[in-house]
Amino acid sequence: MLNLLRKLTGVAGPEKGAAAEPDRIQVAACVLLLEMAHTDGEFHAMEATLVKDLLADKFQLSAEATAELIALAQQEREASLDIYQFTRQIDANFSLEQKLEVIESLWRIVYVDGVLDKYEEYLMRQLAKLLHISHRQMIEAKLKVLAEQRASS
């Protein structure tokens, strides 16, 4: 467990450098999901479950590793003054397709409670800009998520 925390935080250990980079990206992605989940002022159990499921699926993490990632990302989220550092890591290390997956995941967080809050919409627009996602691509991702929700209902 200590090795996982070292890798996630980038603390010096045997694998400092490039090998630790994917873990920093996981933290960055998790911070964005948590930020979106908290944006409307309420963090529902549905949002917490969805964040866990999205991270475990995307990064093939065990339940324990997912919980550790979320705990670390929450600490970094609370310690950070803004989200730019996290979006910069994702923008630099993810392909367009992967960034669109992040945007879709963020829309899933927004709509898990069935309501689009004005602050969530604002944050989505900002994140799309920071990730160099066009407005059209952002809206297509939103419509895809809404269509999936209608189909599953």
FIKOLZA-1660 file (N, C-alpha, C; in steps of 0.1 Angstrom, whole numbers, plus 5000, padded with zeros to 4 digits):
% residues 153
   i   px   py   pz ch aa at
   1 5008 4988 5000  A  M  N
   1 5000 5000 5000  A  M CA
   1 5009 5013 5000  A  M  C
   2 5019 5012 5007  A  L  N
   2 5028 5024 5008  A  L CA
   2 5034 5026 4994  A  L  C
   3 5038 5016 4987  A  N  N
   3 5043 5018 4973  A  N CA
   3 5033 5024 4964  A  N  C
   4 5021 5020 4965  A  L  N
   4 5010 5026 4957  A  L CA
   4 5009 5041 4960  A  L  C
   5 5009 5045 4973  A  L  N
   5 5008 5059 4977  A  L CA
   5 5021 5066 4972  A  L  C
   6 5032 5060 4972  A  R  N
   6 5044 5067 4967  A  R CA
   6 5043 5069 4952  A  R  C
   7 5038 5059 4945  A  K  N
   7 5037 5060 4930  A  K CA
   7 5026 5071 4927  A  K  C
   8 5015 5072 4934  A  L  N
   8 5005 5081 4931  A  L CA
   8 5009 5095 4935  A  L  C
   9 5017 5097 4945  A  T  N
   9 5021 5111 4949  A  T CA
   9 5033 5115 4942  A  T  C
  10 5040 5106 4936  A  G  N
  10 5053 5109 4930  A  G CA
  10 5064 5111 4939  A  G  C
  11 5063 5106 4952  A  V  N
  11 5073 5107 4962  A  V CA
  11 5085 5098 4958  A  V  C
  12 5097 5103 4960  A  A  N
  12 5109 5095 4956  A  A CA
  12 5108 5081 4961  A  A  C
  13 5110 5072 4952  A  G  N
  13 5111 5058 4955  A  G CA
  13 5119 5051 4944  A  G  C
  14 5119 5038 4943  A  P  N
  14 5126 5031 4933  A  P CA
  14 5122 5035 4919  A  P  C
  15 5109 5038 4917  A  E  N
  15 5105 5041 4903  A  E CA
  15 5101 5056 4901  A  E  C
  16 5109 5065 4904  A  K  N
  16 5107 5079 4902  A  K CA
  16 5108 5082 4887  A  K  C
  17 5100 5091 4882  A  G  N
  17 5101 5096 4868  A  G CA
  17 5090 5091 4859  A  G  C
  18 5094 5086 4847  A  A  N
  18 5084 5082 4837  A  A CA
  18 5075 5071 4842  A  A  C
  19 5080 5062 4849  A  A  N
  19 5071 5051 4854  A  A CA
  19 5060 5056 4863  A  A  C
  20 5062 5067 4870  A  A  N
  20 5052 5072 4879  A  A CA
  20 5042 5081 4872  A  A  C
  21 5045 5085 4860  A  E  N
  21 5036 5094 4852  A  E CA
  21 5022 5089 4850  A  E  C
  22 5019 5077 4846  A  P  N
  22 5005 5073 4845  A  P CA
  22 4997 5074 4858  A  P  C
  23 5003 5072 4869  A  D  N
  23 4996 5074 4882  A  D CA
  23 4992 5088 4884  A  D  C
  24 5001 5098 4881  A  R  N
  24 4998 5112 4882  A  R CA
  24 4986 5115 4873  A  R  C
  25 4985 5109 4862  A  I  N
  25 4974 5112 4853  A  I CA
  25 4961 5106 4859  A  I  C
  26 4962 5095 4865  A  Q  N
  26 4950 5089 4872  A  Q CA
  26 4945 5099 4883  A  Q  C
  27 4954 5104 4890  A  V  N
  27 4950 5114 4901  A  V CA
  27 4944 5126 4894  A  V  C
  28 4950 5131 4884  A  A  N
  28 4944 5143 4877  A  A CA
  28 4930 5140 4872  A  A  C
  29 4928 5128 4866  A  A  N
  29 4914 5125 4861  A  A CA
  29 4904 5124 4873  A  A  C
  30 4909 5118 4883  A  C  N
  30 4900 5116 4895  A  C CA
  30 4897 5130 4901  A  C  C
  31 4906 5139 4902  A  V  N
  31 4904 5152 4907  A  V CA
  31 4893 5159 4899  A  V  C
  32 4893 5158 4886  A  L  N
  32 4883 5164 4877  A  L CA
  32 4869 5158 4880  A  L  C
  33 4869 5145 4881  A  L  N
  33 4856 5138 4884  A  L CA
  33 4850 5143 4898  A  L  C
  34 4859 5144 4908  A  L  N
  34 4855 5148 4921  A  L CA
  34 4851 5163 4921  A  L  C
  35 4858 5171 4914  A  E  N
  35 4854 5185 4913  A  E CA
  35 4841 5187 4907  A  E  C
  36 4838 5179 4896  A  M  N
  36 4825 5180 4890  A  M CA
  36 4814 5175 4900  A  M  C
  37 4817 5164 4907  A  A  N
  37 4807 5158 4916  A  A CA
  37 4804 5168 4928  A  A  C
  38 4813 5177 4931  A  H  N
  38 4811 5186 4942  A  H CA
  38 4806 5200 4938  A  H  C
  39 4806 5202 4925  A  T  N
  39 4804 5216 4919  A  T CA
  39 4790 5221 4923  A  T  C
  40 4780 5213 4924  A  D  N
  40 4766 5217 4927  A  D CA
  40 4764 5219 4942  A  D  C
  41 4774 5217 4950  A  G  N
  41 4773 5219 4964  A  G CA
  41 4769 5206 4972  A  G  C
  42 4766 5196 4965  A  E  N
  42 4761 5183 4971  A  E CA
  42 4769 5172 4965  A  E  C
  43 4774 5163 4973  A  F  N
  43 4781 5151 4969  A  F CA
  43 4772 5139 4973  A  F  C
  44 4764 5134 4963  A  H  N
  44 4755 5123 4966  A  H CA
  44 4762 5110 4965  A  H  C
  45 4755 5100 4972  A  A  N
  45 4761 5086 4971  A  A CA
  45 4761 5081 4957  A  A  C
  46 4752 5085 4949  A  M  N
  46 4752 5081 4935  A  M CA
  46 4764 5086 4928  A  M  C
  47 4768 5098 4931  A  E  N
  47 4780 5104 4924  A  E CA
  47 4793 5097 4929  A  E  C
  48 4793 5094 4942  A  A  N
  48 4805 5087 4948  A  A CA
  48 4806 5073 4941  A  A  C
  49 4795 5066 4940  A  T  N
  49 4795 5053 4934  A  T CA
  49 4800 5053 4919  A  T  C
  50 4794 5063 4912  A  L  N
  50 4798 5065 4898  A  L CA
  50 4813 5068 4896  A  L  C
  51 4818 5077 4905  A  V  N
  51 4832 5080 4904  A  V CA
  51 4841 5068 4906  A  V  C
  52 4837 5060 4916  A  K  N
  52 4844 5047 4919  A  K CA
  52 4844 5038 4906  A  K  C
  53 4832 5036 4901  A  D  N
  53 4830 5027 4890  A  D CA
  53 4838 5032 4877  A  D  C
  54 4837 5045 4874  A  L  N
  54 4844 5051 4863  A  L CA
  54 4859 5049 4864  A  L  C
  55 4864 5051 4876  A  L  N
  55 4879 5050 4878  A  L CA
  55 4883 5036 4877  A  L  C
  56 4876 5027 4883  A  A  N
  56 4880 5013 4883  A  A CA
  56 4879 5007 4869  A  A  C
  57 4869 5011 4862  A  D  N
  57 4868 5006 4848  A  D CA
  57 4879 5012 4839  A  D  C
  58 4881 5025 4839  A  K  N
  58 4890 5032 4831  A  K CA
  58 4905 5027 4833  A  K  C
  59 4908 5026 4845  A  F  N
  59 4922 5023 4849  A  F CA
  59 4924 5009 4854  A  F  C
  60 4914 5000 4853  A  Q  N
  60 4915 4986 4857  A  Q CA
  60 4921 4985 4871  A  Q  C
  61 4914 4992 4881  A  L  N
  61 4919 4992 4895  A  L CA
  61 4911 4983 4904  A  L  C
  62 4917 4978 4914  A  S  N
  62 4909 4970 4924  A  S CA
  62 4901 4980 4932  A  S  C
  63 4892 4975 4940  A  A  N
  63 4884 4983 4949  A  A CA
  63 4893 4991 4959  A  A  C
  64 4904 4984 4964  A  E  N
  64 4913 4990 4973  A  E CA
  64 4921 5001 4967  A  E  C
  65 4926 4999 4955  A  A  N
  65 4934 5009 4947  A  A CA
  65 4925 5020 4943  A  A  C
  66 4913 5018 4940  A  T  N
  66 4904 5029 4936  A  T CA
  66 4901 5037 4948  A  T  C
  67 4899 5031 4960  A  A  N
  67 4896 5039 4972  A  A CA
  67 4908 5048 4976  A  A  C
  68 4920 5042 4974  A  E  N
  68 4933 5050 4977  A  E CA
  68 4934 5061 4967  A  E  C
  69 4931 5059 4954  A  L  N
  69 4932 5069 4944  A  L CA
  69 4923 5081 4947  A  L  C
  70 4910 5077 4951  A  I  N
  70 4900 5087 4954  A  I CA
  70 4904 5095 4967  A  I  C
  71 4910 5089 4977  A  A  N
  71 4914 5096 4989  A  A CA
  71 4925 5105 4986  A  A  C
  72 4935 5101 4978  A  L  N
  72 4946 5110 4974  A  L CA
  72 4942 5121 4965  A  L  C
  73 4933 5118 4956  A  A  N
  73 4928 5129 4947  A  A CA
  73 4920 5139 4955  A  A  C
  74 4912 5135 4965  A  Q  N
  74 4905 5144 4973  A  Q CA
  74 4914 5153 4981  A  Q  C
  75 4925 5148 4986  A  Q  N
  75 4935 5156 4993  A  Q CA
  75 4941 5166 4983  A  Q  C
  76 4944 5162 4971  A  E  N
  76 4950 5171 4962  A  E CA
  76 4940 5182 4957  A  E  C
  77 4928 5178 4956  A  R  N
  77 4917 5187 4952  A  R CA
  77 4915 5198 4962  A  R  C
  78 4915 5194 4975  A  E  N
  78 4913 5203 4986  A  E CA
  78 4926 5213 4987  A  E  C
  79 4937 5208 4984  A  A  N
  79 4950 5215 4986  A  A CA
  79 4952 5225 4974  A  A  C
  80 4946 5222 4963  A  S  N
  80 4948 5230 4951  A  S CA
  80 4940 5243 4950  A  S  C
  81 4946 5253 4944  A  L  N
  81 4939 5265 4943  A  L CA
  81 4930 5265 4930  A  L  C
  82 4934 5257 4920  A  D  N
  82 4926 5256 4908  A  D CA
  82 4928 5243 4902  A  D  C
  83 4921 5241 4890  A  I  N
  83 4922 5227 4884  A  I CA
  83 4931 5227 4872  A  I  C
  84 4937 5239 4869  A  Y  N
  84 4946 5240 4857  A  Y CA
  84 4957 5229 4857  A  Y  C
  85 4963 5227 4868  A  Q  N
  85 4974 5217 4868  A  Q CA
  85 4969 5203 4864  A  Q  C
  86 4957 5200 4868  A  F  N
  86 4952 5186 4865  A  F CA
  86 4948 5185 4850  A  F  C
  87 4941 5196 4845  A  T  N
  87 4937 5196 4831  A  T CA
  87 4950 5196 4822  A  T  C
  88 4960 5203 4826  A  R  N
  88 4972 5203 4819  A  R CA
  88 4978 5189 4817  A  R  C
  89 4978 5181 4828  A  Q  N
  89 4984 5168 4828  A  Q CA
  89 4976 5159 4818  A  Q  C
  90 4963 5160 4819  A  I  N
  90 4954 5152 4810  A  I CA
  90 4956 5157 4796  A  I  C
  91 4956 5170 4793  A  D  N
  91 4957 5175 4780  A  D CA
  91 4970 5170 4773  A  D  C
  92 4981 5170 4781  A  A  N
  92 4994 5167 4776  A  A CA
  92 4996 5152 4774  A  A  C
  93 4989 5144 4781  A  N  N
  93 4991 5129 4781  A  N CA
  93 4980 5121 4775  A  N  C
  94 4969 5126 4773  A  F  N
  94 4957 5119 4767  A  F CA
  94 4956 5122 4752  A  F  C
  95 4952 5112 4744  A  S  N
  95 4948 5115 4730  A  S CA
  95 4935 5122 4730  A  S  C
  96 4931 5127 4719  A  L  N
  96 4918 5133 4717  A  L CA
  96 4907 5123 4721  A  L  C
  97 4908 5111 4717  A  E  N
  97 4897 5101 4721  A  E CA
  97 4897 5099 4736  A  E  C
  98 4908 5099 4742  A  Q  N
  98 4908 5097 4757  A  Q CA
  98 4902 5109 4764  A  Q  C
  99 4906 5121 4759  A  K  N
  99 4900 5133 4765  A  K CA
  99 4885 5134 4763  A  K  C
 100 4880 5129 4752  A  L  N
 100 4865 5128 4750  A  L CA
 100 4859 5118 4759  A  L  C
 101 4866 5108 4763  A  E  N
 101 4861 5098 4773  A  E CA
 101 4860 5105 4786  A  E  C
 102 4870 5114 4789  A  V  N
 102 4869 5121 4802  A  V CA
 102 4857 5130 4802  A  V  C
 103 4855 5137 4791  A  I  N
 103 4844 5146 4790  A  I CA
 103 4830 5138 4792  A  I  C
 104 4829 5127 4785  A  E  N
 104 4817 5119 4787  A  E CA
 104 4816 5114 4801  A  E  C
 105 4827 5111 4808  A  S  N
 105 4826 5107 4822  A  S CA
 105 4821 5118 4831  A  S  C
 106 4826 5130 4827  A  L  N
 106 4822 5142 4835  A  L CA
 106 4807 5145 4833  A  L  C
 107 4802 5143 4820  A  W  N
 107 4787 5144 4818  A  W CA
 107 4779 5134 4826  A  W  C
 108 4785 5122 4827  A  R  N
 108 4778 5111 4835  A  R CA
 108 4777 5116 4849  A  R  C
 109 4787 5122 4855  A  I  N
 109 4787 5127 4868  A  I CA
 109 4776 5138 4869  A  I  C
 110 4775 5147 4860  A  V  N
 110 4766 5158 4860  A  V CA
 110 4751 5152 4860  A  V  C
 111 4749 5142 4852  A  Y  N
 111 4735 5138 4850  A  Y CA
 111 4731 5126 4859  A  Y  C
 112 4740 5121 4867  A  V  N
 112 4736 5110 4876  A  V CA
 112 4725 5113 4885  A  V  C
 113 4724 5126 4889  A  D  N
 113 4713 5130 4897  A  D CA
 113 4701 5135 4889  A  D  C
 114 4702 5135 4876  A  G  N
 114 4691 5139 4867  A  G CA
 114 4690 5154 4865  A  G  C
 115 4699 5162 4871  A  V  N
 115 4698 5177 4870  A  V CA
 115 4711 5183 4865  A  V  C
 116 4710 5192 4856  A  L  N
 116 4721 5200 4852  A  L CA
 116 4721 5214 4859  A  L  C
 117 4730 5215 4868  A  D  N
 117 4731 5227 4876  A  D CA
 117 4739 5237 4868  A  D  C
 118 4736 5250 4870  A  K  N
 118 4743 5261 4862  A  K CA
 118 4758 5261 4865  A  K  C
 119 4763 5257 4877  A  Y  N
 119 4777 5257 4880  A  Y CA
 119 4783 5245 4873  A  Y  C
 120 4776 5234 4872  A  E  N
 120 4781 5222 4865  A  E CA
 120 4783 5225 4850  A  E  C
 121 4774 5232 4845  A  E  N
 121 4775 5236 4830  A  E CA
 121 4786 5245 4828  A  E  C
 122 4788 5255 4837  A  Y  N
 122 4800 5264 4836  A  Y CA
 122 4813 5256 4837  A  Y  C
 123 4814 5247 4846  A  L  N
 123 4826 5240 4848  A  L CA
 123 4829 5231 4836  A  L  C
 124 4818 5225 4830  A  M  N
 124 4820 5217 4818  A  M CA
 124 4826 5225 4807  A  M  C
 125 4821 5237 4805  A  R  N
 125 4826 5246 4794  A  R CA
 125 4841 5249 4797  A  R  C
 126 4844 5252 4809  A  Q  N
 126 4858 5255 4812  A  Q CA
 126 4867 5243 4810  A  Q  C
 127 4863 5232 4815  A  L  N
 127 4871 5220 4813  A  L CA
 127 4873 5216 4798  A  L  C
 128 4862 5218 4790  A  A  N
 128 4864 5215 4776  A  A CA
 128 4874 5224 4770  A  A  C
 129 4874 5237 4773  A  K  N
 129 4884 5246 4768  A  K CA
 129 4898 5242 4772  A  K  C
 130 4900 5239 4785  A  L  N
 130 4913 5236 4790  A  L CA
 130 4918 5223 4784  A  L  C
 131 4909 5214 4780  A  L  N
 131 4913 5201 4774  A  L CA
 131 4914 5202 4758  A  L  C
 132 4911 5214 4753  A  H  N
 132 4911 5216 4739  A  H CA
 132 4901 5208 4732  A  H  C
 133 4889 5207 4738  A  I  N
 133 4877 5200 4732  A  I CA
 133 4868 5211 4726  A  I  C
 134 4864 5210 4714  A  S  N
 134 4855 5220 4708  A  S CA
 134 4841 5220 4715  A  S  C
 135 4834 5231 4713  A  H  N
 135 4821 5231 4718  A  H CA
 135 4812 5220 4712  A  H  C
 136 4813 5218 4699  A  R  N
 136 4806 5208 4692  A  R CA
 136 4809 5194 4698  A  R  C
 137 4822 5191 4701  A  Q  N
 137 4825 5178 4706  A  Q CA
 137 4820 5176 4721  A  Q  C
 138 4820 5187 4728  A  M  N
 138 4814 5187 4742  A  M CA
 138 4799 5184 4741  A  M  C
 139 4792 5191 4732  A  I  N
 139 4778 5188 4731  A  I CA
 139 4775 5174 4726  A  I  C
 140 4783 5169 4717  A  E  N
 140 4781 5156 4712  A  E CA
 140 4783 5146 4723  A  E  C
 141 4792 5148 4732  A  A  N
 141 4794 5139 4743  A  A CA
 141 4783 5140 4753  A  A  C
 142 4777 5152 4755  A  K  N
 142 4766 5154 4763  A  K CA
 142 4754 5146 4758  A  K  C
 143 4751 5148 4745  A  L  N
 143 4740 5141 4739  A  L CA
 143 4741 5126 4739  A  L  C
 144 4754 5121 4738  A  K  N
 144 4756 5106 4738  A  K CA
 144 4753 5101 4752  A  K  C
 145 4757 5108 4763  A  V  N
 145 4754 5104 4776  A  V CA
 145 4739 5104 4779  A  V  C
 146 4732 5115 4774  A  L  N
 146 4718 5116 4776  A  L CA
 146 4711 5105 4769  A  L  C
 147 4715 5101 4757  A  A  N
 147 4709 5090 4749  A  A CA
 147 4711 5077 4757  A  A  C
 148 4723 5075 4762  A  E  N
 148 4726 5063 4770  A  E CA
 148 4716 5062 4782  A  E  C
 149 4714 5073 4789  A  Q  N
 149 4706 5073 4801  A  Q CA
 149 4691 5070 4797  A  Q  C
 150 4687 5076 4786  A  R  N
 150 4673 5073 4781  A  R CA
 150 4671 5058 4778  A  R  C
 151 4681 5053 4771  A  A  N
 151 4681 5039 4767  A  A CA
 151 4681 5029 4779  A  A  C
 152 4688 5033 4790  A  S  N
 152 4688 5024 4801  A  S CA
 152 4677 5026 4811  A  S  C
 153 4668 5036 4809  A  S  N
 153 4657 5039 4817  A  S CA
 153 4645 5030 4813  A  S  C
% end
